[in-house]
Amino acid sequence: MKIRAISILLLAFLNLSHSLLSEEEVTLTIKVDAGKIECLFLPVRKPSYRTIELNYIVAKGGQTDIDLNLKKPNGQFIVDDKRSRTSSHRLDITPEELGDYILCMDNSFSLVSAKTIAISFYLLDGSGNYISDLEKINSNPAMEVLIATQVFETTTTQIKLNLNRIENELNQIRSITYKDRSRVEDTFESINFWGIINTIYILLICVVQVTLVRSLLTDNSSVGKLLRKGFKSD
Protein backbone atom coordinates (compact mmCIF):
# COMPACT_ATOMS: atom_id res chain seq x y z
CA MET A 1 0.00 0.00 0.00
CA LYS A 2 1.58 3.23 -1.12
CA ILE A 3 0.74 6.60 0.43
CA ARG A 4 1.57 9.73 -1.52
CA ALA A 5 1.36 13.05 0.32
CA ILE A 6 0.99 15.97 -2.08
CA SER A 7 0.56 19.63 -1.21
CA ILE A 8 -2.32 21.63 -2.61
CA LEU A 9 -0.09 24.01 -4.60
CA LEU A 10 1.86 21.12 -6.09
CA LEU A 11 -1.35 19.43 -7.15
CA ALA A 12 -2.49 22.59 -8.89
CA PHE A 13 0.91 23.14 -10.51
CA LEU A 14 1.05 19.61 -11.90
CA ASN A 15 -2.50 20.03 -13.21
CA LEU A 16 -3.70 16.73 -11.80
CA SER A 17 -7.10 18.33 -11.87
CA HIS A 18 -8.81 21.68 -12.01
CA SER A 19 -8.00 23.53 -8.80
CA LEU A 20 -8.04 27.06 -7.43
CA LEU A 21 -4.73 28.49 -6.24
CA SER A 22 -6.19 29.83 -3.03
CA GLU A 23 -5.67 28.60 0.49
CA GLU A 24 -9.29 29.06 1.46
CA GLU A 25 -10.97 27.90 -1.77
CA VAL A 26 -9.79 24.60 -3.24
CA THR A 27 -11.68 22.53 -5.80
CA LEU A 28 -10.04 19.59 -7.51
CA THR A 29 -10.68 16.18 -9.01
CA ILE A 30 -8.27 13.39 -8.12
CA LYS A 31 -7.95 9.78 -9.22
CA VAL A 32 -7.12 7.10 -6.63
CA ASP A 33 -5.89 3.85 -8.13
CA ALA A 34 -7.02 0.45 -6.85
CA GLY A 35 -5.24 -0.60 -3.66
CA LYS A 36 -3.82 2.90 -3.09
CA ILE A 37 -4.23 5.79 -0.66
CA GLU A 38 -3.90 9.42 -1.76
CA CYS A 39 -3.32 12.17 0.84
CA LEU A 40 -3.36 15.96 0.52
CA PHE A 41 -1.95 18.59 2.88
CA LEU A 42 -4.48 21.40 3.40
CA PRO A 43 -2.81 24.44 5.03
CA VAL A 44 -4.88 26.39 7.57
CA ARG A 45 -2.78 29.40 8.64
CA LYS A 46 -4.87 32.43 9.57
CA PRO A 47 -6.17 32.73 13.16
CA SER A 48 -9.40 34.24 11.82
CA TYR A 49 -10.42 30.91 10.28
CA ARG A 50 -13.24 29.36 12.28
CA THR A 51 -14.93 26.89 9.92
CA ILE A 52 -13.83 24.21 7.48
CA GLU A 53 -16.33 23.19 4.81
CA LEU A 54 -15.59 19.93 2.98
CA ASN A 55 -17.70 18.52 0.15
CA TYR A 56 -16.90 15.52 -2.02
CA ILE A 57 -18.48 13.03 -4.40
CA VAL A 58 -17.09 9.85 -5.94
CA ALA A 59 -17.72 10.53 -9.61
CA LYS A 60 -16.46 7.35 -11.22
CA GLY A 61 -15.11 3.88 -10.53
CA GLY A 62 -16.43 0.56 -9.24
CA GLN A 63 -19.28 1.03 -6.76
CA THR A 64 -18.42 4.77 -6.58
CA ASP A 65 -17.43 4.56 -2.91
CA ILE A 66 -14.32 5.56 -0.98
CA ASP A 67 -12.93 5.68 2.57
CA LEU A 68 -12.17 9.33 3.36
CA ASN A 69 -10.75 10.92 6.48
CA LEU A 70 -9.55 14.36 7.57
CA LYS A 71 -7.01 14.78 10.37
CA LYS A 72 -6.08 17.81 12.45
CA PRO A 73 -2.41 18.86 12.71
CA ASN A 74 -2.25 16.89 15.99
CA GLY A 75 -3.37 13.72 14.21
CA GLN A 76 -6.94 13.66 15.56
CA PHE A 77 -9.59 12.48 13.10
CA ILE A 78 -12.45 14.95 12.57
CA VAL A 79 -13.89 13.18 9.51
CA ASP A 80 -13.80 9.41 9.06
CA ASP A 81 -16.21 8.24 6.35
CA LYS A 82 -16.33 4.58 5.34
CA ARG A 83 -17.41 3.38 1.89
CA SER A 84 -19.03 6.75 1.26
CA ARG A 85 -20.23 7.96 -2.14
CA THR A 86 -20.84 11.61 -1.31
CA SER A 87 -20.88 13.75 1.80
CA SER A 88 -20.65 17.32 3.13
CA HIS A 89 -19.00 18.38 6.39
CA ARG A 90 -18.96 21.76 8.15
CA LEU A 91 -16.41 21.72 10.97
CA ASP A 92 -15.61 24.34 13.62
CA ILE A 93 -11.94 25.02 14.41
CA THR A 94 -10.06 27.17 16.94
CA PRO A 95 -6.88 29.29 16.58
CA GLU A 96 -5.02 26.57 18.51
CA GLU A 97 -5.79 24.10 15.72
CA LEU A 98 -3.96 25.93 12.92
CA GLY A 99 -1.52 23.99 10.77
CA ASP A 100 -1.57 21.41 7.99
CA TYR A 101 -4.72 19.31 7.89
CA ILE A 102 -4.35 15.96 6.14
CA LEU A 103 -7.10 14.72 3.83
CA CYS A 104 -6.74 11.06 2.81
CA MET A 105 -8.76 9.05 0.30
CA ASP A 106 -8.40 5.30 0.87
CA ASN A 107 -9.12 2.95 -2.03
CA SER A 108 -7.08 0.07 -0.61
CA PHE A 109 -10.19 -2.11 -0.31
CA SER A 110 -10.61 -2.10 -4.11
CA LEU A 111 -8.62 -4.70 -6.03
CA VAL A 112 -9.48 -3.56 -9.57
CA SER A 113 -11.32 -0.24 -9.83
CA ALA A 114 -9.73 3.19 -9.62
CA LYS A 115 -11.92 5.94 -8.14
CA THR A 116 -12.31 9.54 -9.32
CA ILE A 117 -13.26 11.96 -6.53
CA ALA A 118 -14.35 15.59 -6.90
CA ILE A 119 -13.46 17.60 -3.79
CA SER A 120 -14.29 21.12 -2.61
CA PHE A 121 -12.53 22.59 0.45
CA TYR A 122 -13.38 26.01 1.94
CA LEU A 123 -12.08 28.02 4.90
CA LEU A 124 -14.47 30.56 6.44
CA ASP A 125 -14.56 32.96 9.37
CA GLY A 126 -17.00 32.76 12.26
CA SER A 127 -19.75 34.38 10.19
CA GLY A 128 -19.31 32.03 7.26
CA ASN A 129 -17.44 34.59 5.13
CA TYR A 130 -14.28 34.22 3.06
CA ILE A 131 -11.43 36.00 4.83
CA SER A 132 -9.54 37.13 1.73
CA ASP A 133 -12.62 38.84 0.27
CA LEU A 134 -13.03 41.00 3.35
CA GLU A 135 -9.30 41.77 3.53
CA LYS A 136 -9.18 42.86 -0.11
CA ILE A 137 -12.01 45.31 0.44
CA ASN A 138 -10.71 46.67 3.74
CA SER A 139 -7.06 47.01 2.62
CA ASN A 140 -7.71 48.91 -0.61
CA PRO A 141 -6.86 52.62 0.04
CA ALA A 142 -8.59 53.79 -3.14
CA MET A 143 -11.82 52.33 -1.88
CA GLU A 144 -11.69 54.58 1.19
CA VAL A 145 -11.75 57.59 -1.11
CA LEU A 146 -14.34 56.32 -3.57
CA ILE A 147 -16.82 54.73 -1.20
CA ALA A 148 -19.06 57.34 0.34
CA THR A 149 -21.09 55.11 2.59
CA GLN A 150 -20.69 51.89 4.53
CA VAL A 151 -23.73 50.53 2.73
CA PHE A 152 -21.88 50.21 -0.56
CA GLU A 153 -19.02 48.32 1.08
CA THR A 154 -21.42 45.94 2.80
CA THR A 155 -23.37 45.38 -0.41
CA THR A 156 -20.33 44.63 -2.55
CA THR A 157 -18.97 42.28 0.09
CA GLN A 158 -22.24 40.42 0.30
CA ILE A 159 -22.42 40.12 -3.48
CA LYS A 160 -18.94 38.59 -3.58
CA LEU A 161 -19.83 36.16 -0.79
CA ASN A 162 -23.02 35.16 -2.58
CA LEU A 163 -21.03 34.57 -5.77
CA ASN A 164 -18.67 32.33 -3.82
CA ARG A 165 -21.60 30.31 -2.50
CA ILE A 166 -23.01 30.04 -6.03
CA GLU A 167 -19.62 28.83 -7.24
CA ASN A 168 -19.66 26.19 -4.51
CA GLU A 169 -23.08 24.97 -5.60
CA LEU A 170 -22.01 24.92 -9.26
CA ASN A 171 -18.96 22.84 -8.38
CA GLN A 172 -21.19 20.30 -6.66
CA ILE A 173 -23.59 20.26 -9.61
CA ARG A 174 -20.67 19.80 -12.00
CA SER A 175 -19.43 16.86 -9.92
CA ILE A 176 -22.86 15.21 -9.95
CA THR A 177 -23.16 15.79 -13.71
CA TYR A 178 -19.75 14.24 -14.26
CA LYS A 179 -20.75 11.23 -12.18
CA ASP A 180 -24.01 10.75 -14.12
CA ARG A 181 -22.22 11.09 -17.46
CA SER A 182 -19.64 8.53 -16.37
CA ARG A 183 -22.38 6.07 -15.44
CA VAL A 184 -24.08 6.54 -18.81
CA GLU A 185 -20.79 6.00 -20.64
CA ASP A 186 -20.01 2.87 -18.60
CA THR A 187 -23.50 1.49 -19.24
CA PHE A 188 -23.19 2.22 -22.97
CA GLU A 189 -19.85 0.41 -23.14
CA SER A 190 -21.25 -2.56 -21.21
CA ILE A 191 -24.28 -2.82 -23.51
CA ASN A 192 -22.06 -2.71 -26.60
CA PHE A 193 -19.68 -5.33 -25.22
CA TRP A 194 -22.34 -7.85 -24.23
CA GLY A 195 -24.31 -7.12 -27.40
CA ILE A 196 -21.29 -8.10 -29.50
CA ILE A 197 -20.71 -11.22 -27.38
CA ASN A 198 -24.35 -12.32 -27.74
CA THR A 199 -24.29 -11.67 -31.50
CA ILE A 200 -21.17 -13.80 -31.93
CA TYR A 201 -22.72 -16.54 -29.78
CA ILE A 202 -25.93 -16.58 -31.85
CA LEU A 203 -23.95 -16.70 -35.12
CA LEU A 204 -21.90 -19.64 -33.83
CA ILE A 205 -25.06 -21.51 -32.87
CA CYS A 206 -26.53 -20.84 -36.33
CA VAL A 207 -23.37 -22.16 -38.03
CA VAL A 208 -23.40 -25.30 -35.86
CA GLN A 209 -27.09 -25.93 -36.54
CA VAL A 210 -26.69 -25.48 -40.31
CA THR A 211 -23.67 -27.79 -40.30
CA LEU A 212 -25.54 -30.50 -38.38
CA VAL A 213 -28.58 -30.31 -40.66
CA ARG A 214 -26.41 -30.54 -43.79
CA SER A 215 -24.54 -33.48 -42.29
CA LEU A 216 -27.80 -35.34 -41.67
CA LEU A 217 -28.89 -34.75 -45.27
CA THR A 218 -25.54 -35.73 -46.82
CA ASP A 219 -24.94 -39.47 -47.24
CA ASN A 220 -21.15 -39.28 -47.40
CA SER A 221 -20.79 -37.02 -44.36
CA SER A 222 -18.91 -38.68 -41.50
CA VAL A 223 -20.69 -36.45 -38.99
CA GLY A 224 -24.03 -37.36 -40.53
CA LYS A 225 -23.21 -41.07 -40.31
CA LEU A 226 -22.38 -40.74 -36.63
CA LEU A 227 -25.58 -38.83 -35.96
CA ARG A 228 -27.73 -41.29 -37.92
CA LYS A 229 -26.04 -44.18 -36.16
CA GLY A 230 -26.84 -42.60 -32.83
CA PHE A 231 -30.49 -42.11 -33.79
CA LYS A 232 -30.78 -45.75 -34.94
CA SER A 233 -29.25 -47.08 -31.73
CA ASP A 234 -31.84 -45.13 -29.75
C-alpha positions, 0 to 999 in steps of 0.5 A, a space after each residue: 500500500 503506497 501513500 503519496 502526500 501531495 501539497 495543494 499548490 503542487 497538485 495545482 501546478 502539476 495540473 492533476 485536476 482543475 484547482 483554485 490556487 487559493 488557500 481558502 478555496 480549493 476545488 479539484 478532481 483526483 484519481 485514486 488507483 485500486 489498492 492505493 491511498 492518496 493524501 493531501 496537505 491542506 494548510 490552515 494558517 490564519 487565526 481568523 479561520 473558524 470553519 472548514 467546509 468539505 464537500 466531495 463526491 465519488 464521480 467514477 469507478 467501481 461502486 463509486 465509494 471511498 474511505 475518506 478521512 480528515 485529520 487535524 495537525 495533531 493527528 486527531 480524526 475529525 472526519 472518518 467516512 467509510 465506503 461513502 459515495 458523497 458527503 458534506 461536512 462543516 467543521 468548527 476550528 479554533 486558533 489553537 488548531 492551525 496547521 496542515 490538515 491531512 485529507 486522505 482518500 483510501 481505495 485500498 479495499 478495491 482490487 481492480 477499480 480506480 476511483 475519481 473523486 471531486 473535492 471542494 474545500 473552503 475556509 471561512 470565518 465565524 460568520 461564514 465569510 471568506 477572509 480574503 474577500 473581506 481583507 481585499 475590500 478593507 485594505 484597498 486605500 482607493 476604496 476609502 476615497 471612492 466609497 461614500 457610505 458603509 452601505 456600498 461596502 457591505 453590499 459589494 462584500 455580500 455580493 462577492 460572498 453570494 457569488 462564492 456560494 453560487 460557485 460552490 453549488 455549481 462545483 457540486 452540480 458539476 461533480 454530480 453531472 460528471 458522475 451521471 455522465 460517467 455512469 451513462 458511458 459505462 453502461 453504454 460500453 457494457 451494452 455494446 460489449 455484451 451485445 457483441 458477445 451475444 451476437 457472436 454466440 448466436 452466429 456460432 449456434 446458427 453455423 453449428 445448426 446449419 452444419 448439423 442439418 447438412 450433415 444429416 442430409 448428406 450421405 457421405 458425411 462422417 458427422 451425418 453417419 455418426 448422428 444417424 447411427 446414434 439415432 438408430 441405436 436409440 
